[in-house]
Amino acid sequence: MDPLAEAVLSGAAPEELTRLPLPEQFLAAHLRASDAGTFAGVQDKDVRRTLHVGPVPMPRLAPDEVVVAVMASSINYNTVWSAMFEPISTFTTLTRWGRQGGYAARHDLPFQVVGSDAAGVVVKVGDGVRHWNAGDHVMVSPAYVDDQDPAAHADAMMGPEGRAWGYETNFGGLAHYTVVRASQLVPKPGHLTWEEAASITLCAGTAYRMLVSERGARIKQGDIVLIWGATGGLGGYAVQMVKNGGGVAVGVVSSDYKADILREQGCDVVIDRREIGLGGDGAATSQAAEYGKRLGRLIRAELGEDPHIAFDYVGRSTFGTSVHVVRRGGVVVTCGSSTGYQHEYDNRYLWMNLKRVIGSHIANLQEQWETARLFKQGGLVPVLTDVSPLDETGEALRLVQRNAHIGKVGVLCLAPSEGLGVTDPGTRARIGEDRLTSWRRYATTARVPA
């Protein structure tokens, strides 16, 4: 371990962190451009074959950037896409961006450090950074935006140069160090451990924008919200936000085990998608209206009315059903398509019933800070389940690829063990250890999947 990392782990003062030089290399989970053809003609695109953990060179720092010593990170599905080189190789994106020149050229390399979540300690700041200093404990938002673009000043996510850090950029969070823009930083809630904090920004921030923000569905008291994949990272946070906002959460899952989890977590209505004959492979999407009718009957039997909102990140296998099942004037809000990007639905149910579809992507910085505030208040708790060391990132990624996990899968980077990083034990005691760690009992190491 390099001297700077040792200083961070020993709790060195900011002056010490500023004095010590950055290492020339650091350990990182990364992909290699030379592996881009690995899965040609292969049915099982096992991401363990293309995800490497090893040393990479430290990039130079731009004036508006900081270097964060990453204590922990977590797995998101965009890293699965990157490691499969689908729908396109992310090296194509990095090469295109690098042609802009300047600091963008640093990202066009024969390797890509991946990962779109991180929590850690600021160790270096660029000359143009004003509000952050070495020693600050932070989380990293995955929204990599250009704050000099005029479109970004109304809403940072509307800037045409916006990117997903660690997916559409290099130097992501699954590493000992990451280089990020100062506009990505969010104060780490002091009552959370490093691995808990590293499970927040992408999924919880995205769910906040989709459901709570004025740019999303804007849930209100009494709203019935259909949540697909309700035991996943996004879904687990969505259930909490609906409940906190006075809404009624209807969670859809794919097994008895996941249904039991939702009931334990207080979801109002739990539906197994097998009850309506809907599989998880995206097949028979032409029958979406029929699935919607069956799902609607189940929801009305429980609640007496149709859902106001459908929270959909699953994509091809569910989107047409979402469009059908929401009530007249209802909203389908979508942020992804893990089962496929080509959606099929009957447009009559959209236009003739005055429904709306809202596309949502990550969250702007204010939305991320608001999300962090909800965690500090205790209104939201982590949905972290499994935690792996950095050198086993490939196995953690495979777990997510196979959808064999619950909630969020964390990765320890510089942190030598779990449970570190708490600087506000009073708040942790107030919220309660049992509540903060309630999802840990769903770790794959603690159960036999149903």
Backbone hydrogen bonds in HBPLUS format (Angstrom, degrees):
<---DONOR---> <-ACCEPTOR-->    atom                        ^
c    i                          cat <-CA-CA->   ^        H-A-AA   ^      H-
h    n   atom  resd res      DA  || num        DHA   H-A  angle D-A-AA Bond
n    s   type  num  typ     dist DA aas  dist angle  dist       angle   num
A0006-GLU N   A0002-ASP O   3.05 MM   4  6.34 158.2  2.10 154.1 161.1     1
A0007-ALA N   A0003-PRO O   2.93 MM   4  6.14 147.9  2.04 141.9 150.4     2
A0008-VAL N   A0004-LEU O   2.98 MM   4  6.30 154.8  2.04 149.8 156.3     3
A0009-LEU N   A0005-ALA O   3.02 MM   4  6.28 164.6  2.04 152.5 155.9     4
A0010-SER N   A0006-GLU O   3.02 MM   4  6.18 135.1  2.23 138.6 150.4     5
A0012-ALA N   A0007-ALA O   2.96 MM   5  5.20 170.2  1.97 157.8 155.2     6
A0011-GLY N   A0008-VAL O   3.09 MM   3  5.28 160.4  2.13 107.1 113.0     7
A0016-GLU N   A0013-ALA O   2.98 MM   3  5.34 124.8  2.30 108.2 121.8     8
A0017-LEU N   A0013-ALA O   3.15 MM   4  6.56 157.0  2.21 153.6 160.4     9
A0018-THR N   A0014-PRO O   2.90 MM   4  6.13 155.9  1.96 153.2 159.9    10
A0019-ARG N   A0015-GLU O   3.04 MM   4  6.19 147.3  2.15 139.5 148.0    11
A0020-LEU N   A0016-GLU O   3.14 MM   4  6.33 156.4  2.20 152.4 156.6    12
A0058-MET N   A0024-GLU O   2.87 MM  34  5.40 160.6  1.90 138.0 137.0    13
A0026-PHE N   A0056-VAL O   2.94 MM  30  5.63 151.1  2.02 153.9 162.9    14
A0056-VAL N   A0026-PHE O   2.88 MM  30  5.63 148.3  1.98 150.7 158.7    15
A0176-HIS N   A0027-LEU O   2.89 MM 149  5.64 157.2  1.95 171.0 168.0    16
A0028-ALA N   A0054-GLY O   2.96 MM  26  5.61 155.7  2.02 138.5 144.0    17
A0054-GLY N   A0028-ALA O   3.07 MM  26  5.61 158.3  2.12 149.4 148.0    18
A0029-ALA N   A0174-LEU O   2.81 MM 145  5.54 175.1  1.82 172.0 171.2    19
A0114-VAL N   A0029-ALA O   3.32 MM  85  6.47 152.0  2.40 147.4 155.1    20
A0030-HIS N   A0052-HIS O   2.68 MM  22  5.28 161.3  1.71 155.6 162.4    21
A0052-HIS N   A0030-HIS O   2.90 MM  22  5.28 170.3  1.91 163.5 163.1    22
A0031-LEU N   A0112-GLN O   2.88 MM  81  5.18 152.1  1.95 139.4 146.5    23
A0112-GLN N   A0031-LEU O   2.97 MM  81  5.18 148.4  2.07 134.8 140.6    24
A0035-ASP N   A0032-ARG O   2.95 MM   3  5.54 163.0  1.98 117.7 123.4    25
A0033-ALA N   A0110-PRO O   2.94 MM  77  5.19 169.6  1.95 134.9 138.2    26
A0036-ALA N   A0033-ALA O   3.16 MM   3  5.54 166.4  2.18 119.0 120.3    27
A0038-THR N   A0035-ASP O   2.92 MM   3  5.32 166.0  1.94 128.8 129.3    28
A0040-ALA N   A0037-GLY O   3.30 MM   3  5.56 171.6  2.31 116.7 117.3    29
A0042-VAL N   A0039-PHE O   3.02 MM   3  4.95 169.9  2.03 123.8 122.4    30
A0046-ASP N   A0044-ASP O   3.00 MM   2  5.62 130.9  2.25 104.9  90.5    31
A0049-ARG N   A0046-ASP O   3.05 MM   3  5.98 168.1  2.06 126.6 130.2    32
A0050-THR N   A0047-VAL O   3.22 MM   3  5.48 145.4  2.34 104.7 113.3    33
A0051-LEU N   A0047-VAL O   3.10 MM   4  6.12 138.7  2.27 154.2 164.4    34
A0065-GLU N   A0062-ALA O   3.12 MM   3  5.33 160.4  2.16 122.1 121.3    35
A0128-GLY N   A0063-PRO O   2.76 MM  65  4.76 139.8  1.92 120.7 129.5    36
A0182-ALA N   A0064-ASP O   2.96 MM 118  6.06 166.9  1.97 158.8 155.4    37
A0126-GLY N   A0065-GLU O   2.77 MM  61  5.28 144.1  1.89 171.9 174.1    38
A0066-VAL N   A0180-VAL O   2.82 MM 114  5.65 155.3  1.88 164.3 172.6    39
A0180-VAL N   A0066-VAL O   3.05 MM 114  5.65 159.1  2.09 161.6 166.5    40
A0067-VAL N   A0124-LYS O   2.92 MM  57  5.06 158.2  1.96 135.3 140.6    41
A0123-VAL N   A0067-VAL O   2.87 MM  56  5.75 175.6  1.87 163.2 163.5    42
A0068-VAL N   A0178-THR O   2.94 MM 110  5.41 165.8  1.96 159.7 164.2    43
A0178-THR N   A0068-VAL O   3.01 MM 110  5.41 145.9  2.13 146.4 156.6    44
A0069-ALA N   A0121-VAL O   2.78 MM  52  5.17 165.0  1.80 157.0 152.2    45
A0121-VAL N   A0069-ALA O   2.99 MM  52  5.17 152.0  2.07 141.2 144.3    46
A0070-VAL N   A0176-HIS O   2.87 MM 106  5.16 141.4  2.02 122.3 131.9    47
A0414-LEU N   A0070-VAL O   2.97 MM 344  6.06 146.7  2.09 139.8 150.0    48
A0071-MET N   A0119-ALA O   2.89 MM  48  5.93 145.8  2.01 137.1 148.2    49
A0413-CYS N   A0071-MET O   2.96 MM 342  5.10 158.2  2.01 123.5 126.6    50
A0415-ALA N   A0071-MET O   3.15 MM 344  4.69 161.6  2.19 118.9 121.5    51
A0072-ALA N   A0119-ALA O   3.21 MM  47  5.57 157.7  2.26 155.7 158.1    52
A0119-ALA N   A0072-ALA O   2.98 MM  47  5.57 147.9  2.09 160.3 159.0    53
A0073-SER N   A0411-VAL O   2.77 MM 338  5.05 161.1  1.80 152.5 159.0    54
A0411-VAL N   A0073-SER O   2.79 MM 338  5.05 157.1  1.84 137.2 132.4    55
A0075-ILE N   A0409-VAL O   2.88 MM 334  5.62 161.4  1.91 167.4 173.8    56
A0079-THR N   A0076-ASN O   3.05 MM   3  5.81 148.0  2.16 118.3 125.7    57
A0080-VAL N   A0077-TYR O   2.98 MM   3  4.99 125.0  2.29  96.3 111.1    58
A0081-TRP N   A0077-TYR O   3.07 MM   4  6.53 158.0  2.12 153.9 158.6    59
A0082-SER N   A0078-ASN O   2.96 MM   4  6.22 160.2  2.00 142.6 148.2    60
A0083-ALA N   A0079-THR O   2.94 MM   4  6.07 161.8  1.97 144.7 149.0    61
A0084-MET N   A0080-VAL O   3.00 MM   4  6.22 133.7  2.22 145.5 157.7    62
A0084-MET N   A0081-TRP O   3.16 MM   3  5.18 133.9  2.39  96.8 109.5    63
A0085-PHE N   A0081-TRP O   2.95 MM   4  6.01 114.9  2.39 140.1 157.0    64
A0086-GLU N   A0081-TRP O   3.09 MM   5  5.22 166.3  2.11 147.0 148.4    65
A0085-PHE N   A0082-SER O   3.03 MM   3  4.96 146.5  2.14  98.3 108.8    66
A0092-THR N   A0089-SER O   3.02 MM   3  5.55 147.1  2.13 110.8 119.1    67
A0094-LEU N   A0090-THR O   3.01 MM   4  6.33 159.8  2.05 148.5 153.8    68
A0095-THR N   A0091-PHE O   2.92 MM   4  5.99 156.3  1.98 143.3 149.3    69
A0096-ARG N   A0092-THR O   3.08 MM   4  6.24 161.3  2.11 145.3 150.3    70
A0097-TRP N   A0093-THR O   2.97 MM   4  6.18 159.7  2.01 149.6 155.3    71
A0098-GLY N   A0094-LEU O   2.87 MM   4  5.98 154.4  1.93 144.2 151.7    72
A0099-ARG N   A0096-ARG O   3.33 MM   3  5.54 142.5  2.48  98.9 108.5    73
A0100-GLN N   A0097-TRP O   3.01 MM   3  5.82 167.3  2.03 123.8 127.9    74
A0101-GLY N   A0098-GLY O   3.04 MM   3  5.73 162.6  2.07 118.8 124.1    75
A0105-ALA N   A0102-GLY O   3.19 MM   3  5.78 146.5  2.31 111.1 118.6    76
A0106-ARG N   A0103-TYR O   3.20 MM   3  5.66 152.6  2.27 108.9 116.0    77
A0107-HIS N   A0104-ALA O   3.11 MM   3  5.85 155.9  2.17 120.3 125.8    78
A0108-ASP N   A0105-ALA O   3.28 MM   3  5.61 154.4  2.35 109.0 115.7    79
A0172-GLY N   A0113-VAL O   2.89 MM  59  5.12 156.2  1.94 112.6 117.4    80
A0174-LEU N   A0114-VAL O   3.05 MM  60  6.01 160.7  2.08 145.7 149.6    81
A0173-GLY N   A0115-GLY O   2.88 MM  58  4.54 164.7  1.90 111.8 115.1    82
A0140-VAL N   A0118-ALA O   2.99 MM  22  5.41 147.8  2.10 153.6 151.1    83
A0120-GLY N   A0138-VAL O   2.95 MM  18  5.61 156.6  2.01 151.2 158.6    84
A0138-VAL N   A0120-GLY O   2.92 MM  18  5.61 167.3  1.94 158.5 162.8    85
A0122-VAL N   A0136-ASP O   2.93 MM  14  5.35 162.9  1.96 153.6 158.5    86
A0135-GLY N   A0122-VAL O   2.73 MM  13  5.34 167.1  1.75 152.3 150.1    87
A0129-VAL N   A0126-GLY O   3.14 MM   3  5.48 170.2  2.15 116.9 119.4    88
A0136-ASP N   A0133-ASN O   3.18 MM   3  5.91 162.4  2.21 141.9 142.6    89
A0188-LYS N   A0137-HIS O   3.18 MM  51  5.64 175.4  2.19 125.0 123.8    90
A0139-MET N   A0186-VAL O   2.73 MM  47  5.13 156.2  1.79 156.9 164.3    91
A0186-VAL N   A0139-MET O   2.99 MM  47  5.13 153.5  2.06 150.4 150.9    92
A0141-SER N   A0184-GLN O   2.72 MM  43  4.84 172.9  1.72 149.7 152.1    93
A0165-TRP N   A0142-PRO O   2.84 MM  23  4.85 165.5  1.86 144.2 145.4    94
A0144-TYR N   A0163-ARG O   2.86 MM  19  5.00 162.6  1.89 166.0 162.0    95
A0163-ARG N   A0144-TYR O   2.80 MM  19  5.00 152.3  1.88 138.7 148.2    96
A0149-ASP N   A0146-ASP O   3.16 MM   3  5.62 166.9  2.18 115.6 118.9    97
A0152-ALA N   A0149-ASP O   3.00 MM   3  5.47 141.8  2.15 112.9 123.5    98
A0153-HIS N   A0150-PRO O   3.14 MM   3  5.55 162.6  2.17 111.9 117.3    99
A0158-MET N   A0155-ASP O   2.81 MM   3  5.57 166.3  1.83 129.3 134.1   100
A0159-GLY N   A0156-ALA O   3.25 MM   3  5.72 167.9  2.26 113.5 117.2   101
A0162-GLY N   A0159-GLY O   3.09 MM   3  5.53 161.0  2.13 122.1 122.6   102
A0167-TYR N   A0164-ALA O   3.07 MM   3  5.49 152.6  2.15 132.3 133.8   103
A0168-GLU N   A0164-ALA O   2.68 MM   4  5.19 164.9  1.70 156.8 161.7   104
A0175-ALA N   A0173-GLY O   2.88 MM   2  5.45 134.1  2.09 105.2  91.7   105
A0184-GLN N   A0181-ARG O   2.91 MM   3  5.53 155.9  1.97 121.7 123.9   106
A0185-LEU N   A0182-ALA O   3.25 MM   3  5.64 171.5  2.26 115.7 118.2   107
A0192-LEU N   A0189-PRO O   3.18 MM   3  5.87 168.6  2.19 122.1 125.7   108
A0423-THR N   A0190-GLY O   2.78 MM 233  4.83 148.1  1.88 140.0 148.0   109
A0424-ASP N   A0190-GLY O   2.98 MM 234  4.73 140.2  2.15 119.0 110.3   110
A0197-ALA N   A0193-THR O   2.96 MM   4  6.16 169.1  1.97 156.4 159.0   111
A0194-TRP N   A0420-LEU O   2.88 MM 226  6.12 148.4  1.98 154.8 159.1   112
A0198-ALA N   A0194-TRP O   2.97 MM   4  6.15 146.3  2.09 145.7 155.2   113
A0199-SER N   A0196-GLU O   3.08 MM   3  5.41 161.1  2.12 110.1 115.7   114
A0200-ILE N   A0197-ALA O   3.39 MM   3  5.67 157.4  2.44 117.9 116.8   115
A0204-ALA N   A0200-ILE O   2.78 MM   4  5.25 140.4  1.94 153.9 166.6   116
A0205-GLY N   A0201-THR O   3.08 MM   4  5.07 135.0  2.29 114.2 127.3   117
A0206-THR N   A0202-LEU O   3.08 MM   4  5.88 150.1  2.18 130.0 138.7   118
A0207-ALA N   A0203-CYS O   2.93 MM   4  6.11 161.4  1.96 149.0 154.1   119
A0208-TYR N   A0204-ALA O   2.92 MM   4  6.12 152.6  2.00 146.9 154.3   120
A0209-ARG N   A0205-GLY O   3.10 MM   4  6.39 165.1  2.12 150.7 153.4   121
A0210-MET N   A0206-THR O   3.00 MM   4  6.21 160.5  2.04 150.3 156.2   122
A0211-LEU N   A0207-ALA O   2.98 MM   4  6.04 155.4  2.04 148.9 154.4   123
A0212-VAL N   A0208-TYR O   2.75 MM   4  5.15 145.2  1.87 139.3 151.2   124
A0213-SER N   A0208-TYR O   3.06 MM   5  6.27 159.1  2.11 146.6 150.4   125
A0217-ALA N   A0210-MET O   2.80 MM   7  6.04 166.5  1.81 139.9 142.5   126
A0219-ILE N   A0211-LEU O   2.84 MM   8  5.79 163.0  1.87 161.5 167.4   127
A0216-GLY N   A0213-SER O   2.99 MM   3  5.25 164.1  2.01 111.7 115.4   128
A0223-ASP N   A0220-LYS O   3.12 MM   3  5.78 165.5  2.14 140.9 141.9   129
A0222-GLY N   A0246-GLY O   2.70 MM  24  5.86 175.4  1.70 133.4 132.1   130
A0248-VAL N   A0223-ASP O   2.68 MM  25  5.98 162.4  1.71 154.5 156.1   131
A0308-HIS N   A0224-ILE O   2.81 MM  84  5.34 140.3  1.97 134.6 146.4   132
A0309-ILE N   A0224-ILE O   3.23 MM  85  6.55 161.3  2.26 157.3 160.0   133
A0225-VAL N   A0248-VAL O   2.87 MM  23  6.09 168.7  1.88 164.7 166.3   134
A0250-VAL N   A0225-VAL O   2.88 MM  25  5.88 162.6  1.91 163.2 157.3   135
A0226-LEU N   A0309-ILE O   2.81 MM  83  6.13 165.9  1.83 162.3 159.5   136
A0311-PHE N   A0226-LEU O   2.69 MM  85  5.94 171.8  1.70 174.4 176.3   137
A0227-ILE N   A0250-VAL O   2.79 MM  23  5.94 166.3  1.81 164.3 162.1   138
A0252-VAL N   A0227-ILE O   2.91 MM  25  6.05 159.3  1.95 162.7 157.2   139
A0228-TRP N   A0311-PHE O   3.27 MM  83  6.35 170.5  2.28 164.3 165.4   140
A0232-GLY N   A0229-GLY O   3.07 MM   3  5.64 165.2  2.09 123.2 125.3   141
A0230-ALA N   A0252-VAL O   3.30 MM  22  5.85 162.8  2.33 146.5 150.8   142
A0407-GLY N   A0231-THR O   2.74 MM 176  5.71 164.2  1.76 158.5 158.9   143
A0236-GLY N   A0232-GLY O   2.73 MM   4  5.59 158.2  1.77 145.0 150.9   144
A0237-TYR N   A0233-GLY O   3.39 MM   4  6.54 157.2  2.45 141.1 145.8   145
A0238-ALA N   A0234-LEU O   2.90 MM   4  6.12 152.2  1.98 149.1 158.3   146
A0239-VAL N   A0235-GLY O   2.95 MM   4  6.19 159.7  1.99 155.2 158.0   147
A0241-MET N   A0237-TYR O   2.99 MM   4  6.27 160.0  2.03 152.6 157.9   148
A0242-VAL N   A0238-ALA O   2.94 MM   4  6.14 161.1  1.98 157.2 161.6   149
A0243-LYS N   A0239-VAL O   3.07 MM   4  6.24 167.1  2.08 151.5 155.0   150
A0244-ASN N   A0240-GLN O   2.87 MM   4  6.05 161.5  1.90 151.2 156.8   151
A0245-GLY N   A0241-MET O   2.98 MM   4  6.05 144.6  2.11 140.8 149.5   152
A0247-GLY N   A0242-VAL O   2.82 MM   5  4.95 150.5  1.90 165.5 155.6   153
A0246-GLY N   A0243-LYS O   3.19 MM   3  5.36 163.5  2.22 110.1 112.6   154
A0269-VAL N   A0249-ALA O   3.06 MM  20  6.42 154.5  2.13 158.7 161.9   155
A0251-GLY N   A0269-VAL O   2.84 MM  18  6.23 147.6  1.95 174.4 167.1   156
A0271-ILE N   A0251-GLY O   2.88 MM  20  6.20 163.3  1.91 166.8 171.1   157
A0253-VAL N   A0271-ILE O   2.98 MM  18  6.38 156.1  2.04 155.7 162.9   158
A0273-ARG N   A0253-VAL O   2.80 MM  20  5.94 172.2  1.81 173.7 171.1   159
A0259-ALA N   A0255-SER O   3.06 MM   4  6.29 151.8  2.15 142.7 151.1   160
A0260-ASP N   A0256-ASP O   2.97 MM   4  6.26 153.0  2.05 149.5 155.8   161
A0261-ILE N   A0257-TYR O   3.12 MM   4  6.48 150.7  2.21 144.6 152.7   162
A0262-LEU N   A0258-LYS O   3.09 MM   4  6.42 161.5  2.13 151.8 155.0   163
A0263-ARG N   A0259-ALA O   3.12 MM   4  6.41 159.7  2.17 149.8 155.0   164
A0264-GLU N   A0260-ASP O   2.97 MM   4  6.22 159.3  2.02 149.7 155.4   165
A0265-GLN N   A0261-ILE O   2.94 MM   4  6.21 143.2  2.08 147.2 158.0   166
A0265-GLN N   A0262-LEU O   3.12 MM   3  4.99 121.0  2.49  90.7 105.6   167
A0267-CYS N   A0262-LEU O   3.01 MM   5  5.39 168.7  2.02 152.4 149.0   168
A0266-GLY N   A0263-ARG O   3.13 MM   3  5.17 163.1  2.16 105.4 109.5   169
A0275-GLU N   A0272-ASP O   2.79 MM   3  5.59 159.4  1.83 126.1 132.3   170
A0276-ILE N   A0273-ARG O   3.19 MM   3  5.67 150.5  2.28 108.1 115.4   171
A0278-LEU N   A0273-ARG O   3.17 MM   5  5.53 153.2  2.24 154.7 146.6   172
A0277-GLY N   A0274-ARG O   3.09 MM   3  4.78 156.9  2.14  96.5 103.5   173
A0287-GLN N   A0284-ALA O   3.04 MM   3  5.71 165.2  2.06 116.7 121.5   174
A0288-ALA N   A0285-THR O   3.08 MM   3  5.24 146.8  2.19 118.7 116.9   175
A0290-GLU N   A0287-GLN O   3.00 MM   3  5.33 119.2  2.38 105.8 120.6   176
A0291-TYR N   A0287-GLN O   3.03 MM   4  6.40 160.1  2.07 157.0 163.2   177
A0292-GLY N   A0288-ALA O   2.79 MM   4  6.01 152.4  1.86 147.6 156.4   178
A0293-LYS N   A0289-ALA O   2.92 MM   4  6.23 147.8  2.02 144.9 152.6   179
A0294-ARG N   A0290-GLU O   3.09 MM   4  6.41 162.3  2.12 150.4 154.4   180
A0295-LEU N   A0291-TYR O   2.84 MM   4  6.05 164.4  1.86 154.4 159.2   181
A0296-GLY N   A0292-GLY O   2.80 MM   4  5.86 157.0  1.85 144.8 151.9   182
A0297-ARG N   A0293-LYS O   3.02 MM   4  6.24 152.8  2.09 145.2 151.6   183
A0298-LEU N   A0294-ARG O   3.19 MM   4  6.51 155.6  2.25 146.0 151.8   184
A0299-ILE N   A0295-LEU O   3.01 MM   4  6.32 161.2  2.04 154.2 159.1   185
A0300-ARG N   A0296-GLY O   2.88 MM   4  6.03 166.3  1.90 152.9 157.1   186
A0301-ALA N   A0297-ARG O   2.94 MM   4  6.03 147.0  2.05 141.1 150.1   187
A0302-GLU N   A0298-LEU O   3.29 MM   4  6.55 137.9  2.48 137.1 146.7   188
A0302-GLU N   A0299-ILE O   3.10 MM   3  5.23 130.5  2.35  98.3 111.2   189
A0303-LEU N   A0299-ILE O   2.80 MM   4  5.96 161.9  1.83 157.8 163.7   190
A0304-GLY N   A0300-ARG O   2.70 MM   4  4.21 142.2  1.84 114.2 123.1   191
A0327-ARG N   A0307-PRO O   2.89 MM  20  5.87 165.6  1.91 169.6 169.8   192
A0331-VAL N   A0308-HIS O   2.97 MM  23  6.43 158.2  2.01 154.6 160.7   193
A0310-ALA N   A0331-VAL O   2.87 MM  21  6.38 147.6  1.97 153.3 163.0   194
A0333-VAL N   A0310-ALA O   2.96 MM  23  6.26 165.2  1.98 171.9 175.1   195
A0312-ASP N   A0333-VAL O   2.99 MM  21  6.13 174.6  1.99 166.4 167.0   196
A0338-SER N   A0313-TYR O   3.43 MM  25  6.90 162.3  2.47 143.8 145.0   197
A0339-THR N   A0314-VAL O   2.85 MM  25  5.82 157.2  1.90 171.1 169.8   198
A0318-THR N   A0315-GLY O   3.00 MM   3  5.65 152.1  2.08 122.7 131.0   199
A0319-PHE N   A0315-GLY O   2.78 MM   4  5.30 157.8  1.83 174.1 170.5   200
A0316-ARG N   A0340-GLY O   3.14 MM  24  4.90 146.7  2.26 135.6 140.1   201
A0321-THR N   A0318-THR O   3.07 MM   3  5.35 119.1  2.46 104.9 119.9   202
A0322-SER N   A0318-THR O   2.92 MM   4  6.20 151.8  2.00 154.7 163.9   203
A0323-VAL N   A0319-PHE O   2.98 MM   4  6.33 160.3  2.02 157.6 161.4   204
A0324-HIS N   A0320-GLY O   3.17 MM   4  6.37 152.4  2.25 139.4 146.5   205
A0325-VAL N   A0321-THR O   2.92 MM   4  6.04 161.8  1.96 154.6 159.0   206
A0326-VAL N   A0322-SER O   3.36 MM   4  6.36 159.4  2.40 155.2 155.9   207
A0330-GLY N   A0327-ARG O   2.78 MM   3  4.96 148.9  1.87 138.1 135.1   208
A0329-GLY N   A0353-ASN O   2.80 MM  24  6.16 147.9  1.91 169.8 173.2   209
A0356-ARG N   A0330-GLY O   2.95 MM  26  6.40 152.2  2.03 153.2 162.2   210
A0332-VAL N   A0356-ARG O   2.84 MM  24  6.23 157.4  1.89 155.2 162.7   211
A0358-ILE N   A0332-VAL O   2.81 MM  26  6.22 159.9  1.85 154.4 160.2   212
A0334-THR N   A0358-ILE O   2.94 MM  24  6.31 161.3  1.97 166.6 171.7   213
A0360-SER N   A0334-THR O   2.87 MM  26  5.95 152.5  1.95 166.1 165.6   214
A0340-GLY N   A0337-SER O   3.08 MM   3  5.23 164.8  2.11 110.1 114.2   215
A0349-TYR N   A0346-ASP O   3.17 MM   3  6.06 143.1  2.31 122.9 128.7   216
A0350-LEU N   A0347-ASN O   2.99 MM   3  5.06 138.2  2.17  98.6 111.1   217
A0351-TRP N   A0347-ASN O   2.96 MM   4  6.28 164.0  1.99 174.2 168.9   218
A0352-MET N   A0348-ARG O   3.01 MM   4  5.51 146.7  2.13 135.0 145.2   219
A0355-LYS N   A0350-LEU O   2.96 MM   5  5.01 158.1  2.01 152.9 154.9   220
A0354-LEU N   A0351-TRP O   3.27 MM   3  5.08 165.4  2.29 102.8 104.3   221
A0368-GLN N   A0364-ASN O   3.00 MM   4  6.33 149.5  2.10 150.6 160.1   222
A0369-TRP N   A0365-LEU O   2.95 MM   4  6.25 155.0  2.01 150.4 156.7   223
A0370-GLU N   A0366-GLN O   2.94 MM   4  6.20 155.9  2.00 148.3 155.2   224
A0371-THR N   A0367-GLU O   2.95 MM   4  6.14 150.9  2.03 141.1 149.2   225
A0372-ALA N   A0368-GLN O   2.96 MM   4  6.24 158.9  2.01 147.3 152.5   226
A0373-ARG N   A0369-TRP O   2.95 MM   4  6.21 147.5  2.05 143.7 152.8   227
A0374-LEU N   A0370-GLU O   3.14 MM   4  6.47 145.6  2.26 143.6 151.4   228
A0374-LEU N   A0371-THR O   3.11 MM   3  5.22 123.2  2.45  97.5 111.3   229
A0375-PHE N   A0371-THR O   3.23 MM   4  6.67 147.5  2.34 145.8 154.3   230
A0376-LYS N   A0372-ALA O   3.01 MM   4  6.35 156.9  2.06 148.5 154.9   231
A0377-GLN N   A0373-ARG O   2.97 MM   4  6.24 146.0  2.09 144.8 153.7   232
A0379-GLY N   A0374-LEU O   2.97 MM   5  5.29 131.3  2.22 164.5 163.2   233
A0378-GLY N   A0375-PHE O   2.98 MM   3  5.03 138.0  2.16  98.1 110.7   234
A0408-LYS N   A0383-VAL O   2.94 MM  25  5.85 159.9  1.98 136.0 138.5   235
A0385-THR N   A0408-LYS O   2.92 MM  23  5.85 166.1  1.94 164.3 160.1   236
A0410-GLY N   A0386-ASP O   2.73 MM  24  6.00 163.0  1.76 158.0 152.0   237
A0388-SER N   A0410-GLY O   2.95 MM  22  6.29 153.2  2.02 133.4 138.8   238
A0412-LEU N   A0388-SER O   2.75 MM  24  6.13 156.8  1.81 155.7 163.8   239
A0392-GLU N   A0389-PRO O   2.96 MM   3  5.50 160.0  2.00 117.1 123.7   240
A0390-LEU N   A0412-LEU O   2.97 MM  22  5.69 117.3  2.37 168.0 163.3   241
A0393-THR N   A0390-LEU O   3.08 MM   3  5.26 148.3  2.19 121.8 118.1   242
A0395-GLU N   A0392-GLU O   3.13 MM   3  5.49 122.6  2.47 105.6 118.2   243
A0396-ALA N   A0392-GLU O   3.18 MM   4  6.56 158.1  2.23 150.7 157.2   244
A0397-LEU N   A0393-THR O   2.82 MM   4  6.03 155.4  1.88 154.1 161.0   245
A0398-ARG N   A0394-GLY O   2.95 MM   4  6.15 151.7  2.03 142.9 150.8   246
A0399-LEU N   A0395-GLU O   3.03 MM   4  6.26 149.2  2.13 143.6 151.4   247
A0400-VAL N   A0396-ALA O   3.28 MM   4  6.65 152.3  2.36 143.3 148.9   248
A0401-GLN N   A0397-LEU O   2.86 MM   4  6.14 157.4  1.92 149.1 156.5   249
A0402-ARG N   A0398-ARG O   2.96 MM   4  6.13 153.7  2.03 150.6 155.5   250
A0404-ALA N   A0399-LEU O   3.04 MM   5  5.43 163.4  2.07 168.4 166.2   251
A0403-ASN N   A0400-VAL O   2.96 MM   3  4.86 155.1  2.02 102.5 110.4   252
A0428-ARG N   A0424-ASP O   3.32 MM   4  6.63 160.1  2.36 147.9 153.8   253
A0429-ALA N   A0425-PRO O   2.89 MM   4  6.08 153.9  1.96 145.9 152.2   254
A0430-ARG N   A0426-GLY O   2.93 MM   4  6.20 151.0  2.02 143.5 152.2   255
A0431-ILE N   A0427-THR O   2.97 MM   4  6.20 164.7  1.99 156.0 158.0   256
A0432-GLY N   A0428-ARG O   2.86 MM   4  5.89 156.2  1.91 143.8 151.8   257
A0436-LEU N   A0432-GLY O   3.02 MM   4  6.26 166.9  2.04 156.9 160.7   258
A0437-THR N   A0433-GLU O   3.04 MM   4  6.11 143.5  2.18 147.2 155.6   259
A0438-SER N   A0435-ARG O   3.28 MM   3  5.01 168.5  2.29 105.5 106.1   260
A0440-ARG N   A0437-THR O   2.99 MM   3  5.41 151.5  2.07 113.4 122.2   261
A0442-TYR N   A0439-TRP O   3.04 MM   3  5.64 164.4  2.06 118.4 122.9   262
A0443-ALA N   A0440-ARG O   3.18 MM   3  5.62 158.7  2.23 120.0 119.3   263
A0446-ALA N   A0443-ALA O   2.94 MM   3  5.33 157.1  1.99 111.8 119.3   264
